[in-house]
């Protein structure tokens, strides 16, 4: 329902007054989800939730490459390529992946990003990080490629789509999926996904 012009104008004026006294830096710092501002895959600022999630001090992250949050160099590079290839028309990207805390502990993380320039996705952006470890734990030792394939299988992608996303053949995806199934003791892909989700 749309408000009549006079009440709407009054509501907009009140909202403007509230914004004038609002400290956006405090909102960024105290946001209940991890936030990172980036330029060319360097973290130029992050909030307290990111520091707590990754168990890091500000100096360990600000000014550093996102690489420090990834288990391996290969995962960092391949994720960067996927972001460029998968941005939607509005410059947004989202996925679930395994990340690495400062202690070395690996954990599942939901990551969403907004590029400020869809034509140059890594030039500048804002990224949110949500720790999924209370919902999903890593109990198995997976290789970097197994982690990537597991993350995409959880999203419901077929072998063909996983292969396309990772730039490998569907047959290679099937080989990795079979390895994952053996590691977690799953008889079907659905059981594999269930075990990955519940840890």
Beta strands, then each sheet from edge to edge (+ up, - down):
strand 1: 34-39
strand 2: 42-46
strand 3: 92-100
strand 4: 106-115
strand 5: 125-131
sheet 1: 2+ 1- 5+ 4- 3+
end
